[in-house]
């Protein structure tokens, strides 16, 4: 079972299916956000439907971008055979 899951996320032949799955999950997340009541929000941005999903996506993107920047430009990344 786990081998099928690993192959699904690692094999290039399933790229279209992974993309479709990603879009479906994002659409369900966005639609579910319209069902949440927003009676007591602390900021105006919290009343915007889809704000949590957008905020999470941008935060994840920035974390990945910043860590790659630190690895390559900050000289934190080592060669593959560094410990050999």
mmCIF file of the N, C-alpha and C atoms, coordinates in Angstrom:
data_MODEL
# 
_entry.id   MODEL 
# 
loop_
_atom_site.group_PDB 
_atom_site.id 
_atom_site.type_symbol 
_atom_site.label_atom_id 
_atom_site.label_alt_id 
_atom_site.label_comp_id 
_atom_site.label_asym_id 
_atom_site.label_entity_id 
_atom_site.label_seq_id 
_atom_site.pdbx_PDB_ins_code 
_atom_site.Cartn_x 
_atom_site.Cartn_y 
_atom_site.Cartn_z 
_atom_site.occupancy 
_atom_site.B_iso_or_equiv 
_atom_site.pdbx_formal_charge 
_atom_site.auth_seq_id 
_atom_site.auth_comp_id 
_atom_site.auth_asym_id 
_atom_site.auth_atom_id 
_atom_site.pdbx_PDB_model_num 
ATOM 1   N N  . UNK A 1 1  ? 0.818   -1.200 0.000   1.00 0.00 ? 1  UNK A N  1 
ATOM 2   C CA . UNK A 1 1  ? 0.000   0.000  0.000   1.00 0.00 ? 1  UNK A CA 1 
ATOM 3   C C  . UNK A 1 1  ? 0.859   1.260  0.000   1.00 0.00 ? 1  UNK A C  1 
ATOM 4   N N  . UNK A 1 2  ? 1.879   1.284  0.883   1.00 0.00 ? 2  UNK A N  1 
ATOM 5   C CA . UNK A 1 2  ? 2.728   2.465  0.966   1.00 0.00 ? 2  UNK A CA 1 
ATOM 6   C C  . UNK A 1 2  ? 3.566   2.624  -0.305  1.00 0.00 ? 2  UNK A C  1 
ATOM 7   N N  . UNK A 1 3  ? 3.930   1.507  -0.933  1.00 0.00 ? 3  UNK A N  1 
ATOM 8   C CA . UNK A 1 3  ? 4.710   1.577  -2.171  1.00 0.00 ? 3  UNK A CA 1 
ATOM 9   C C  . UNK A 1 3  ? 3.892   2.238  -3.281  1.00 0.00 ? 3  UNK A C  1 
ATOM 10  N N  . UNK A 1 4  ? 2.599   1.937  -3.346  1.00 0.00 ? 4  UNK A N  1 
ATOM 11  C CA . UNK A 1 4  ? 1.737   2.570  -4.347  1.00 0.00 ? 4  UNK A CA 1 
ATOM 12  C C  . UNK A 1 4  ? 1.651   4.080  -4.109  1.00 0.00 ? 4  UNK A C  1 
ATOM 13  N N  . UNK A 1 5  ? 1.555   4.466  -2.846  1.00 0.00 ? 5  UNK A N  1 
ATOM 14  C CA . UNK A 1 5  ? 1.474   5.883  -2.511  1.00 0.00 ? 5  UNK A CA 1 
ATOM 15  C C  . UNK A 1 5  ? 2.770   6.608  -2.859  1.00 0.00 ? 5  UNK A C  1 
ATOM 16  N N  . UNK A 1 6  ? 3.902   5.995  -2.534  1.00 0.00 ? 6  UNK A N  1 
ATOM 17  C CA . UNK A 1 6  ? 5.202   6.592  -2.856  1.00 0.00 ? 6  UNK A CA 1 
ATOM 18  C C  . UNK A 1 6  ? 5.369   6.698  -4.367  1.00 0.00 ? 6  UNK A C  1 
ATOM 19  N N  . UNK A 1 7  ? 4.982   5.660  -5.084  1.00 0.00 ? 7  UNK A N  1 
ATOM 20  C CA . UNK A 1 7  ? 5.079   5.704  -6.546  1.00 0.00 ? 7  UNK A CA 1 
ATOM 21  C C  . UNK A 1 7  ? 4.164   6.770  -7.136  1.00 0.00 ? 7  UNK A C  1 
ATOM 22  N N  . UNK A 1 8  ? 2.986   6.962  -6.544  1.00 0.00 ? 8  UNK A N  1 
ATOM 23  C CA . UNK A 1 8  ? 2.057   7.967  -7.053  1.00 0.00 ? 8  UNK A CA 1 
ATOM 24  C C  . UNK A 1 8  ? 2.652   9.363  -6.938  1.00 0.00 ? 8  UNK A C  1 
ATOM 25  N N  . UNK A 1 9  ? 3.305   9.669  -5.822  1.00 0.00 ? 9  UNK A N  1 
ATOM 26  C CA . UNK A 1 9  ? 3.854   11.008 -5.635  1.00 0.00 ? 9  UNK A CA 1 
ATOM 27  C C  . UNK A 1 9  ? 5.242   11.185 -6.227  1.00 0.00 ? 9  UNK A C  1 
ATOM 28  N N  . UNK A 1 10 ? 5.912   10.095 -6.581  1.00 0.00 ? 10 UNK A N  1 
ATOM 29  C CA . UNK A 1 10 ? 7.258   10.216 -7.111  1.00 0.00 ? 10 UNK A CA 1 
ATOM 30  C C  . UNK A 1 10 ? 7.399   9.959  -8.591  1.00 0.00 ? 10 UNK A C  1 
ATOM 31  N N  . UNK A 1 11 ? 6.453   9.286  -9.190  1.00 0.00 ? 11 UNK A N  1 
ATOM 32  C CA . UNK A 1 11 ? 6.568   8.873  -10.587 1.00 0.00 ? 11 UNK A CA 1 
ATOM 33  C C  . UNK A 1 11 ? 6.033   9.960  -11.517 1.00 0.00 ? 11 UNK A C  1 
ATOM 34  N N  . UNK A 1 12 ? 6.800   10.343 -12.532 1.00 0.00 ? 12 UNK A N  1 
ATOM 35  C CA . UNK A 1 12 ? 6.347   11.399 -13.459 1.00 0.00 ? 12 UNK A CA 1 
ATOM 36  C C  . UNK A 1 12 ? 5.105   11.025 -14.268 1.00 0.00 ? 12 UNK A C  1 
ATOM 37  N N  . UNK A 1 13 ? 4.800   9.731  -14.409 1.00 0.00 ? 13 UNK A N  1 
ATOM 38  C CA . UNK A 1 13 ? 3.653   9.344  -15.224 1.00 0.00 ? 13 UNK A CA 1 
ATOM 39  C C  . UNK A 1 13 ? 2.335   9.742  -14.566 1.00 0.00 ? 13 UNK A C  1 
ATOM 40  N N  . UNK A 1 14 ? 2.338   10.005 -13.259 1.00 0.00 ? 14 UNK A N  1 
ATOM 41  C CA . UNK A 1 14 ? 1.120   10.392 -12.545 1.00 0.00 ? 14 UNK A CA 1 
ATOM 42  C C  . UNK A 1 14 ? 1.007   11.908 -12.364 1.00 0.00 ? 14 UNK A C  1 
ATOM 43  N N  . UNK A 1 15 ? 1.787   12.664 -13.107 1.00 0.00 ? 15 UNK A N  1 
ATOM 44  C CA . UNK A 1 15 ? 1.817   14.122 -12.948 1.00 0.00 ? 15 UNK A CA 1 
ATOM 45  C C  . UNK A 1 15 ? 0.445   14.755 -13.165 1.00 0.00 ? 15 UNK A C  1 
ATOM 46  N N  . UNK A 1 16 ? -0.263  14.347 -14.191 1.00 0.00 ? 16 UNK A N  1 
ATOM 47  C CA . UNK A 1 16 ? -1.587  14.923 -14.479 1.00 0.00 ? 16 UNK A CA 1 
ATOM 48  C C  . UNK A 1 16 ? -2.581  14.582 -13.367 1.00 0.00 ? 16 UNK A C  1 
ATOM 49  N N  . UNK A 1 17 ? -2.525  13.362 -12.869 1.00 0.00 ? 17 UNK A N  1 
ATOM 50  C CA . UNK A 1 17 ? -3.435  12.962 -11.791 1.00 0.00 ? 17 UNK A CA 1 
ATOM 51  C C  . UNK A 1 17 ? -3.123  13.712 -10.499 1.00 0.00 ? 17 UNK A C  1 
ATOM 52  N N  . UNK A 1 18 ? -1.838  13.911 -10.215 1.00 0.00 ? 18 UNK A N  1 
ATOM 53  C CA . UNK A 1 18 ? -1.465  14.680 -9.014  1.00 0.00 ? 18 UNK A CA 1 
ATOM 54  C C  . UNK A 1 18 ? -1.960  16.109 -9.123  1.00 0.00 ? 18 UNK A C  1 
ATOM 55  N N  . UNK A 1 19 ? -1.807  16.703 -10.297 1.00 0.00 ? 19 UNK A N  1 
ATOM 56  C CA . UNK A 1 19 ? -2.256  18.082 -10.491 1.00 0.00 ? 19 UNK A CA 1 
ATOM 57  C C  . UNK A 1 19 ? -3.771  18.188 -10.313 1.00 0.00 ? 19 UNK A C  1 
ATOM 58  N N  . UNK A 1 20 ? -4.506  17.235 -10.878 1.00 0.00 ? 20 UNK A N  1 
ATOM 59  C CA . UNK A 1 20 ? -5.957  17.212 -10.730 1.00 0.00 ? 20 UNK A CA 1 
ATOM 60  C C  . UNK A 1 20 ? -6.351  17.068 -9.260  1.00 0.00 ? 20 UNK A C  1 
ATOM 61  N N  . UNK A 1 21 ? -5.673  16.192 -8.545  1.00 0.00 ? 21 UNK A N  1 
ATOM 62  C CA . UNK A 1 21 ? -5.942  15.992 -7.125  1.00 0.00 ? 21 UNK A CA 1 
ATOM 63  C C  . UNK A 1 21 ? -5.663  17.267 -6.337  1.00 0.00 ? 21 UNK A C  1 
ATOM 64  N N  . UNK A 1 22 ? -4.578  17.942 -6.658  1.00 0.00 ? 22 UNK A N  1 
ATOM 65  C CA . UNK A 1 22 ? -4.236  19.204 -6.003  1.00 0.00 ? 22 UNK A CA 1 
ATOM 66  C C  . UNK A 1 22 ? -5.318  20.255 -6.228  1.00 0.00 ? 22 UNK A C  1 
ATOM 67  N N  . UNK A 1 23 ? -5.788  20.391 -7.449  1.00 0.00 ? 23 UNK A N  1 
ATOM 68  C CA . UNK A 1 23 ? -6.812  21.382 -7.769  1.00 0.00 ? 23 UNK A CA 1 
ATOM 69  C C  . UNK A 1 23 ? -8.129  21.049 -7.058  1.00 0.00 ? 23 UNK A C  1 
ATOM 70  N N  . UNK A 1 24 ? -8.471  19.775 -7.006  1.00 0.00 ? 24 UNK A N  1 
ATOM 71  C CA . UNK A 1 24 ? -9.715  19.366 -6.333  1.00 0.00 ? 24 UNK A CA 1 
ATOM 72  C C  . UNK A 1 24 ? -9.639  19.664 -4.842  1.00 0.00 ? 24 UNK A C  1 
ATOM 73  N N  . UNK A 1 25 ? -8.507  19.340 -4.207  1.00 0.00 ? 25 UNK A N  1 
ATOM 74  C CA . UNK A 1 25 ? -8.359  19.601 -2.777  1.00 0.00 ? 25 UNK A CA 1 
ATOM 75  C C  . UNK A 1 25 ? -8.396  21.103 -2.495  1.00 0.00 ? 25 UNK A C  1 
ATOM 76  N N  . UNK A 1 26 ? -7.760  21.896 -3.332  1.00 0.00 ? 26 UNK A N  1 
ATOM 77  C CA . UNK A 1 26 ? -7.784  23.347 -3.140  1.00 0.00 ? 26 UNK A CA 1 
ATOM 78  C C  . UNK A 1 26 ? -9.197  23.901 -3.329  1.00 0.00 ? 26 UNK A C  1 
ATOM 79  N N  . UNK A 1 27 ? -9.933  23.385 -4.299  1.00 0.00 ? 27 UNK A N  1 
ATOM 80  C CA . UNK A 1 27 ? -11.304 23.851 -4.520  1.00 0.00 ? 27 UNK A CA 1 
ATOM 81  C C  . UNK A 1 27 ? -12.199 23.487 -3.335  1.00 0.00 ? 27 UNK A C  1 
ATOM 82  N N  . UNK A 1 28 ? -12.045 22.278 -2.804  1.00 0.00 ? 28 UNK A N  1 
ATOM 83  C CA . UNK A 1 28 ? -12.841 21.869 -1.638  1.00 0.00 ? 28 UNK A CA 1 
ATOM 84  C C  . UNK A 1 28 ? -12.502 22.739 -0.435  1.00 0.00 ? 28 UNK A C  1 
ATOM 85  N N  . UNK A 1 29 ? -11.230 23.040 -0.244  1.00 0.00 ? 29 UNK A N  1 
ATOM 86  C CA . UNK A 1 29 ? -10.817 23.908 0.859   1.00 0.00 ? 29 UNK A CA 1 
ATOM 87  C C  . UNK A 1 29 ? -11.422 25.295 0.719   1.00 0.00 ? 29 UNK A C  1 
ATOM 88  N N  . UNK A 1 30 ? -11.399 25.829 -0.477  1.00 0.00 ? 30 UNK A N  1 
ATOM 89  C CA . UNK A 1 30 ? -11.953 27.163 -0.707  1.00 0.00 ? 30 UNK A CA 1 
ATOM 90  C C  . UNK A 1 30 ? -13.470 27.170 -0.525  1.00 0.00 ? 30 UNK A C  1 
ATOM 91  N N  . UNK A 1 31 ? -14.155 26.136 -1.026  1.00 0.00 ? 31 UNK A N  1 
ATOM 92  C CA . UNK A 1 31 ? -15.611 26.070 -0.857  1.00 0.00 ? 31 UNK A CA 1 
ATOM 93  C C  . UNK A 1 31 ? -16.000 25.890 0.604   1.00 0.00 ? 31 UNK A C  1 
ATOM 94  N N  . UNK A 1 32 ? -15.231 25.095 1.345   1.00 0.00 ? 32 UNK A N  1 
ATOM 95  C CA . UNK A 1 32 ? -15.527 24.891 2.768   1.00 0.00 ? 32 UNK A CA 1 
ATOM 96  C C  . UNK A 1 32 ? -15.360 26.172 3.549   1.00 0.00 ? 32 UNK A C  1 
ATOM 97  N N  . UNK A 1 33 ? -14.482 27.046 3.093   1.00 0.00 ? 33 UNK A N  1 
ATOM 98  C CA . UNK A 1 33 ? -14.265 28.308 3.792   1.00 0.00 ? 33 UNK A CA 1 
ATOM 99  C C  . UNK A 1 33 ? -15.479 29.230 3.682   1.00 0.00 ? 33 UNK A C  1 
ATOM 100 N N  . UNK A 1 34 ? -16.307 29.053 2.679   1.00 0.00 ? 34 UNK A N  1 
ATOM 101 C CA . UNK A 1 34 ? -17.516 29.864 2.556   1.00 0.00 ? 34 UNK A CA 1 
ATOM 102 C C  . UNK A 1 34 ? -18.591 29.431 3.563   1.00 0.00 ? 34 UNK A C  1 
ATOM 103 N N  . UNK A 1 35 ? -18.448 28.249 4.146   1.00 0.00 ? 35 UNK A N  1 
ATOM 104 C CA . UNK A 1 35 ? -19.430 27.744 5.092   1.00 0.00 ? 35 UNK A CA 1 
ATOM 105 C C  . UNK A 1 35 ? -19.151 28.184 6.534   1.00 0.00 ? 35 UNK A C  1 
ATOM 106 N N  . UNK A 1 36 ? -17.987 28.753 6.776   1.00 0.00 ? 36 UNK A N  1 
ATOM 107 C CA . UNK A 1 36 ? -17.601 29.155 8.125   1.00 0.00 ? 36 UNK A CA 1 
ATOM 108 C C  . UNK A 1 36 ? -18.241 30.496 8.463   1.00 0.00 ? 36 UNK A C  1 
ATOM 109 N N  . UNK A 1 37 ? -18.830 30.562 9.660   1.00 0.00 ? 37 UNK A N  1 
ATOM 110 C CA . UNK A 1 37 ? -19.419 31.832 10.108  1.00 0.00 ? 37 UNK A CA 1 
ATOM 111 C C  . UNK A 1 37 ? -18.308 32.739 10.617  1.00 0.00 ? 37 UNK A C  1 
ATOM 112 N N  . UNK A 1 38 ? -18.402 33.992 10.295  1.00 0.00 ? 38 UNK A N  1 
ATOM 113 C CA . UNK A 1 38 ? -17.386 34.964 10.695  1.00 0.00 ? 38 UNK A CA 1 
ATOM 114 C C  . UNK A 1 38 ? -18.033 36.093 11.493  1.00 0.00 ? 38 UNK A C  1 
ATOM 115 N N  . UNK A 1 39 ? -18.593 35.738 12.627  1.00 0.00 ? 39 UNK A N  1 
ATOM 116 C CA . UNK A 1 39 ? -19.261 36.735 13.463  1.00 0.00 ? 39 UNK A CA 1 
ATOM 117 C C  . UNK A 1 39 ? -18.264 37.553 14.282  1.00 0.00 ? 39 UNK A C  1 
ATOM 118 N N  . UNK A 1 40 ? -17.212 36.913 14.745  1.00 0.00 ? 40 UNK A N  1 
ATOM 119 C CA . UNK A 1 40 ? -16.272 37.578 15.653  1.00 0.00 ? 40 UNK A CA 1 
ATOM 120 C C  . UNK A 1 40 ? -14.860 37.520 15.078  1.00 0.00 ? 40 UNK A C  1 
ATOM 121 N N  . UNK A 1 41 ? -14.590 38.340 14.106  1.00 0.00 ? 41 UNK A N  1 
ATOM 122 C CA . UNK A 1 41 ? -13.249 38.392 13.524  1.00 0.00 ? 41 UNK A CA 1 
ATOM 123 C C  . UNK A 1 41 ? -12.480 39.545 14.160  1.00 0.00 ? 41 UNK A C  1 
ATOM 124 N N  . UNK A 1 42 ? -11.173 39.392 14.236  1.00 0.00 ? 42 UNK A N  1 
ATOM 125 C CA . UNK A 1 42 ? -10.351 40.431 14.846  1.00 0.00 ? 42 UNK A CA 1 
ATOM 126 C C  . UNK A 1 42 ? -9.846  41.435 13.823  1.00 0.00 ? 42 UNK A C  1 
ATOM 127 N N  . UNK A 1 43 ? -9.672  41.015 12.583  1.00 0.00 ? 43 UNK A N  1 
ATOM 128 C CA . UNK A 1 43 ? -9.217  41.911 11.523  1.00 0.00 ? 43 UNK A CA 1 
ATOM 129 C C  . UNK A 1 43 ? -10.113 41.767 10.317  1.00 0.00 ? 43 UNK A C  1 
ATOM 130 N N  . UNK A 1 44 ? -10.154 42.782 9.485   1.00 0.00 ? 44 UNK A N  1 
ATOM 131 C CA . UNK A 1 44 ? -11.037 42.741 8.315   1.00 0.00 ? 44 UNK A CA 1 
ATOM 132 C C  . UNK A 1 44 ? -10.645 41.635 7.344   1.00 0.00 ? 44 UNK A C  1 
ATOM 133 N N  . UNK A 1 45 ? -9.352  41.292 7.306   1.00 0.00 ? 45 UNK A N  1 
ATOM 134 C CA . UNK A 1 45 ? -8.890  40.268 6.374   1.00 0.00 ? 45 UNK A CA 1 
ATOM 135 C C  . UNK A 1 45 ? -9.413  38.880 6.740   1.00 0.00 ? 45 UNK A C  1 
ATOM 136 N N  . UNK A 1 46 ? -9.737  38.657 7.997   1.00 0.00 ? 46 UNK A N  1 
ATOM 137 C CA . UNK A 1 46 ? -10.255 37.357 8.403   1.00 0.00 ? 46 UNK A CA 1 
ATOM 138 C C  . UNK A 1 46 ? -11.686 37.132 7.926   1.00 0.00 ? 46 UNK A C  1 
ATOM 139 N N  . UNK A 1 47 ? -12.364 38.180 7.507   1.00 0.00 ? 47 UNK A N  1 
ATOM 140 C CA . UNK A 1 47 ? -13.724 38.044 6.995   1.00 0.00 ? 47 UNK A CA 1 
ATOM 141 C C  . UNK A 1 47 ? -13.738 37.705 5.505   1.00 0.00 ? 47 UNK A C  1 
ATOM 142 N N  . UNK A 1 48 ? -12.596 37.724 4.864   1.00 0.00 ? 48 UNK A N  1 
ATOM 143 C CA . UNK A 1 48 ? -12.514 37.427 3.432   1.00 0.00 ? 48 UNK A CA 1 
ATOM 144 C C  . UNK A 1 48 ? -12.521 35.910 3.235   1.00 0.00 ? 48 UNK A C  1 
ATOM 145 N N  . UNK A 1 49 ? -13.467 35.374 2.480   1.00 0.00 ? 49 UNK A N  1 
ATOM 146 C CA . UNK A 1 49 ? -13.475 33.924 2.224   1.00 0.00 ? 49 UNK A CA 1 
ATOM 147 C C  . UNK A 1 49 ? -12.228 33.512 1.440   1.00 0.00 ? 49 UNK A C  1 
ATOM 148 N N  . UNK A 1 50 ? -11.605 32.457 1.883   1.00 0.00 ? 50 UNK A N  1 
ATOM 149 C CA . UNK A 1 50 ? -10.406 31.967 1.214   1.00 0.00 ? 50 UNK A CA 1 
ATOM 150 C C  . UNK A 1 50 ? -9.128  32.572 1.751   1.00 0.00 ? 50 UNK A C  1 
ATOM 151 N N  . UNK A 1 51 ? -9.221  33.452 2.729   1.00 0.00 ? 51 UNK A N  1 
ATOM 152 C CA . UNK A 1 51 ? -8.033  34.120 3.258   1.00 0.00 ? 51 UNK A CA 1 
ATOM 153 C C  . UNK A 1 51 ? -7.062  33.115 3.879   1.00 0.00 ? 51 UNK A C  1 
ATOM 154 N N  . UNK A 1 52 ? -7.576  32.161 4.636   1.00 0.00 ? 52 UNK A N  1 
ATOM 155 C CA . UNK A 1 52 ? -6.704  31.184 5.292   1.00 0.00 ? 52 UNK A CA 1 
ATOM 156 C C  . UNK A 1 52 ? -5.931  30.347 4.295   1.00 0.00 ? 52 UNK A C  1 
ATOM 157 N N  . UNK A 1 53 ? -6.590  29.916 3.238   1.00 0.00 ? 53 UNK A N  1 
ATOM 158 C CA . UNK A 1 53 ? -5.919  29.114 2.215   1.00 0.00 ? 53 UNK A CA 1 
ATOM 159 C C  . UNK A 1 53 ? -4.871  29.938 1.480   1.00 0.00 ? 53 UNK A C  1 
ATOM 160 N N  . UNK A 1 54 ? -5.207  31.168 1.150   1.00 0.00 ? 54 UNK A N  1 
ATOM 161 C CA . UNK A 1 54 ? -4.251  32.040 0.458   1.00 0.00 ? 54 UNK A CA 1 
ATOM 162 C C  . UNK A 1 54 ? -3.062  32.366 1.347   1.00 0.00 ? 54 UNK A C  1 
ATOM 163 N N  . UNK A 1 55 ? -3.340  32.686 2.595   1.00 0.00 ? 55 UNK A N  1 
ATOM 164 C CA . UNK A 1 55 ? -2.275  32.997 3.544   1.00 0.00 ? 55 UNK A CA 1 
ATOM 165 C C  . UNK A 1 55 ? -1.349  31.795 3.736   1.00 0.00 ? 55 UNK A C  1 
ATOM 166 N N  . UNK A 1 56 ? -1.919  30.608 3.874   1.00 0.00 ? 56 UNK A N  1 
ATOM 167 C CA . UNK A 1 56 ? -1.119  29.401 4.027   1.00 0.00 ? 56 UNK A CA 1 
ATOM 168 C C  . UNK A 1 56 ? -0.272  29.105 2.805   1.00 0.00 ? 56 UNK A C  1 
ATOM 169 N N  . UNK A 1 57 ? -0.833  29.301 1.614   1.00 0.00 ? 57 UNK A N  1 
ATOM 170 C CA . UNK A 1 57 ? -0.084  29.056 0.382   1.00 0.00 ? 57 UNK A CA 1 
ATOM 171 C C  . UNK A 1 57 ? 1.084   30.019 0.246   1.00 0.00 ? 57 UNK A C  1 
ATOM 172 N N  . UNK A 1 58 ? 0.835   31.297 0.501   1.00 0.00 ? 58 UNK A N  1 
ATOM 173 C CA . UNK A 1 58 ? 1.897   32.294 0.396   1.00 0.00 ? 58 UNK A CA 1 
ATOM 174 C C  . UNK A 1 58 ? 2.969   32.048 1.450   1.00 0.00 ? 58 UNK A C  1 
ATOM 175 N N  . UNK A 1 59 ? 2.572   31.715 2.675   1.00 0.00 ? 59 UNK A N  1 
ATOM 176 C CA . UNK A 1 59 ? 3.544   31.454 3.727   1.00 0.00 ? 59 UNK A CA 1 
ATOM 177 C C  . UNK A 1 59 ? 4.409   30.244 3.380   1.00 0.00 ? 59 UNK A C  1 
ATOM 178 N N  . UNK A 1 60 ? 3.810   29.190 2.873   1.00 0.00 ? 60 UNK A N  1 
ATOM 179 C CA . UNK A 1 60 ? 4.552   27.989 2.481   1.00 0.00 ? 60 UNK A CA 1 
ATOM 180 C C  . UNK A 1 60 ? 5.531   28.313 1.347   1.00 0.00 ? 60 UNK A C  1 
ATOM 181 N N  . UNK A 1 61 ? 5.078   29.059 0.369   1.00 0.00 ? 61 UNK A N  1 
ATOM 182 C CA . UNK A 1 61 ? 5.934   29.455 -0.747  1.00 0.00 ? 61 UNK A CA 1 
ATOM 183 C C  . UNK A 1 61 ? 7.127   30.265 -0.252  1.00 0.00 ? 61 UNK A C  1 
ATOM 184 N N  . UNK A 1 62 ? 6.880   31.210 0.648   1.00 0.00 ? 62 UNK A N  1 
ATOM 185 C CA . UNK A 1 62 ? 7.967   32.047 1.162   1.00 0.00 ? 62 UNK A CA 1 
ATOM 186 C C  . UNK A 1 62 ? 8.963   31.244 2.000   1.00 0.00 ? 62 UNK A C  1 
ATOM 187 N N  . UNK A 1 63 ? 8.482   30.294 2.779   1.00 0.00 ? 63 UNK A N  1 
ATOM 188 C CA . UNK A 1 63 ? 9.390   29.458 3.564   1.00 0.00 ? 63 UNK A CA 1 
ATOM 189 C C  . UNK A 1 63 ? 10.299  28.646 2.644   1.00 0.00 ? 63 UNK A C  1 
ATOM 190 N N  . UNK A 1 64 ? 9.725   28.058 1.605   1.00 0.00 ? 64 UNK A N  1 
ATOM 191 C CA . UNK A 1 64 ? 10.526  27.272 0.665   1.00 0.00 ? 64 UNK A CA 1 
ATOM 192 C C  . UNK A 1 64 ? 11.513  28.160 -0.072  1.00 0.00 ? 64 UNK A C  1 
ATOM 193 N N  . UNK A 1 65 ? 11.056  29.322 -0.553  1.00 0.00 ? 65 UNK A N  1 
ATOM 194 C CA . UNK A 1 65 ? 11.934  30.232 -1.282  1.00 0.00 ? 65 UNK A CA 1 
ATOM 195 C C  . UNK A 1 65 ? 13.082  30.706 -0.396  1.00 0.00 ? 65 UNK A C  1 
ATOM 196 N N  . UNK A 1 66 ? 12.778  31.095 0.844   1.00 0.00 ? 66 UNK A N  1 
ATOM 197 C CA . UNK A 1 66 ? 13.801  31.598 1.756   1.00 0.00 ? 66 UNK A CA 1 
ATOM 198 C C  . UNK A 1 66 ? 14.804  30.509 2.120   1.00 0.00 ? 66 UNK A C  1 
ATOM 199 N N  . UNK A 1 67 ? 14.345  29.288 2.345   1.00 0.00 ? 67 UNK A N  1 
ATOM 200 C CA . UNK A 1 67 ? 15.273  28.215 2.692   1.00 0.00 ? 67 UNK A CA 1 
ATOM 201 C C  . UNK A 1 67 ? 16.173  27.856 1.510   1.00 0.00 ? 67 UNK A C  1 
ATOM 202 N N  . UNK A 1 68 ? 15.632  27.876 0.299   1.00 0.00 ? 68 UNK A N  1 
ATOM 203 C CA . UNK A 1 68 ? 16.475  27.626 -0.877  1.00 0.00 ? 68 UNK A CA 1 
ATOM 204 C C  . UNK A 1 68 ? 17.489  28.751 -1.059  1.00 0.00 ? 68 UNK A C  1 
ATOM 205 N N  . UNK A 1 69 ? 17.064  29.983 -0.808  1.00 0.00 ? 69 UNK A N  1 
ATOM 206 C CA . UNK A 1 69 ? 17.977  31.125 -0.894  1.00 0.00 ? 69 UNK A CA 1 
ATOM 207 C C  . UNK A 1 69 ? 19.113  30.978 0.117   1.00 0.00 ? 69 UNK A C  1 
ATOM 208 N N  . UNK A 1 70 ? 18.779  30.614 1.354   1.00 0.00 ? 70 UNK A N  1 
ATOM 209 C CA . UNK A 1 70 ? 19.812  30.417 2.368   1.00 0.00 ? 70 UNK A CA 1 
ATOM 210 C C  . UNK A 1 70 ? 20.753  29.282 1.991   1.00 0.00 ? 70 UNK A C  1 
ATOM 211 N N  . UNK A 1 71 ? 20.211  28.223 1.436   1.00 0.00 ? 71 UNK A N  1 
ATOM 212 C CA . UNK A 1 71 ? 21.038  27.088 1.065   1.00 0.00 ? 71 UNK A CA 1 
ATOM 213 C C  . UNK A 1 71 ? 22.017  27.405 -0.036  1.00 0.00 ? 71 UNK A C  1 
ATOM 214 N N  . UNK A 1 72 ? 21.567  28.123 -1.051  1.00 0.00 ? 72 UNK A N  1 
ATOM 215 C CA . UNK A 1 72 ? 22.427  28.405 -2.202  1.00 0.00 ? 72 UNK A CA 1 
ATOM 216 C C  . UNK A 1 72 ? 23.248  29.674 -2.023  1.00 0.00 ? 72 UNK A C  1 
ATOM 217 N N  . UNK A 1 73 ? 22.634  30.765 -1.653  1.00 0.00 ? 73 UNK A N  1 
ATOM 218 C CA . UNK A 1 73 ? 23.342  32.037 -1.530  1.00 0.00 ? 73 UNK A CA 1 
ATOM 219 C C  . UNK A 1 73 ? 24.045  32.186 -0.180  1.00 0.00 ? 73 UNK A C  1 
ATOM 220 N N  . UNK A 1 74 ? 23.496  31.588 0.850   1.00 0.00 ? 74 UNK A N  1 
ATOM 221 C CA . UNK A 1 74 ? 24.092  31.688 2.179   1.00 0.00 ? 74 UNK A CA 1 
ATOM 222 C C  . UNK A 1 74 ? 25.167  30.647 2.428   1.00 0.00 ? 74 UNK A C  1 
ATOM 223 N N  . UNK A 1 75 ? 25.473  29.861 1.427   1.00 0.00 ? 75 UNK A N  1 
ATOM 224 C CA . UNK A 1 75 ? 26.515  28.833 1.492   1.00 0.00 ? 75 UNK A CA 1 
ATOM 225 C C  . UNK A 1 75 ? 26.276  27.812 2.596   1.00 0.00 ? 75 UNK A C  1 
ATOM 226 N N  . UNK A 1 76 ? 25.015  27.507 2.894   1.00 0.00 ? 76 UNK A N  1 
ATOM 227 C CA . UNK A 1 76 ? 24.707  26.490 3.885   1.00 0.00 ? 76 UNK A CA 1 
ATOM 228 C C  . UNK A 1 76 ? 24.648  25.098 3.273   1.00 0.00 ? 76 UNK A C  1 
ATOM 229 N N  . UNK A 1 77 ? 24.419  25.021 1.965   1.00 0.00 ? 77 UNK A N  1 
ATOM 230 C CA . UNK A 1 77 ? 24.303  23.743 1.282   1.00 0.00 ? 77 UNK A CA 1 
ATOM 231 C C  . UNK A 1 77 ? 25.701  23.206 0.957   1.00 0.00 ? 77 UNK A C  1 
ATOM 232 N N  . UNK A 1 78 ? 25.878  21.924 1.119   1.00 0.00 ? 78 UNK A N  1 
ATOM 233 C CA . UNK A 1 78 ? 27.146  21.267 0.822   1.00 0.00 ? 78 UNK A CA 1 
ATOM 234 C C  . UNK A 1 78 ? 26.995  20.371 -0.408  1.00 0.00 ? 78 UNK A C  1 
ATOM 235 N N  . UNK A 1 79 ? 28.143  20.006 -0.981  1.00 0.00 ? 79 UNK A N  1 
ATOM 236 C CA . UNK A 1 79 ? 28.127  19.090 -2.115  1.00 0.00 ? 79 UNK A CA 1 
ATOM 237 C C  . UNK A 1 79 ? 27.558  17.749 -1.686  1.00 0.00 ? 79 UNK A C  1 
ATOM 238 N N  . UNK A 1 80 ? 27.111  16.969 -2.649  1.00 0.00 ? 80 UNK A N  1 
ATOM 239 C CA . UNK A 1 80 ? 26.522  15.675 -2.352  1.00 0.00 ? 80 UNK A CA 1 
ATOM 240 C C  . UNK A 1 80 ? 27.537  14.720 -1.732  1.00 0.00 ? 80 UNK A C  1 
ATOM 241 N N  . UNK A 1 81 ? 28.788  14.805 -2.133  1.00 0.00 ? 81 UNK A N  1 
ATOM 242 C CA . UNK A 1 81 ? 29.822  13.897 -1.627  1.00 0.00 ? 81 UNK A CA 1 
ATOM 243 C C  . UNK A 1 81 ? 30.657  14.553 -0.530  1.00 0.00 ? 81 UNK A C  1 
ATOM 244 N N  . UNK A 1 82 ? 30.113  15.485 0.212   1.00 0.00 ? 82 UNK A N  1 
ATOM 245 C CA . UNK A 1 82 ? 30.847  16.230 1.228   1.00 0.00 ? 82 UNK A CA 1 
ATOM 246 C C  . UNK A 1 82 ? 31.379  15.323 2.336   1.00 0.00 ? 82 UNK A C  1 
ATOM 247 N N  . UNK A 1 83 ? 30.580  14.343 2.758   1.00 0.00 ? 83 UNK A N  1 
ATOM 248 C CA . UNK A 1 83 ? 30.986  13.483 3.864   1.00 0.00 ? 83 UNK A CA 1 
ATOM 249 C C  . UNK A 1 83 ? 31.698  12.207 3.413   1.00 0.00 ? 83 UNK A C  1 
ATOM 250 N N  . UNK A 1 84 ? 31.919  12.028 2.135   1.00 0.00 ? 84 UNK A N  1 
ATOM 251 C CA . UNK A 1 84 ? 32.585  10.803 1.638   1.00 0.00 ? 84 UNK A CA 1 
ATOM 252 C C  . UNK A 1 84 ? 34.074  10.833 1.838   1.00 0.00 ? 84 UNK A C  1 
# 
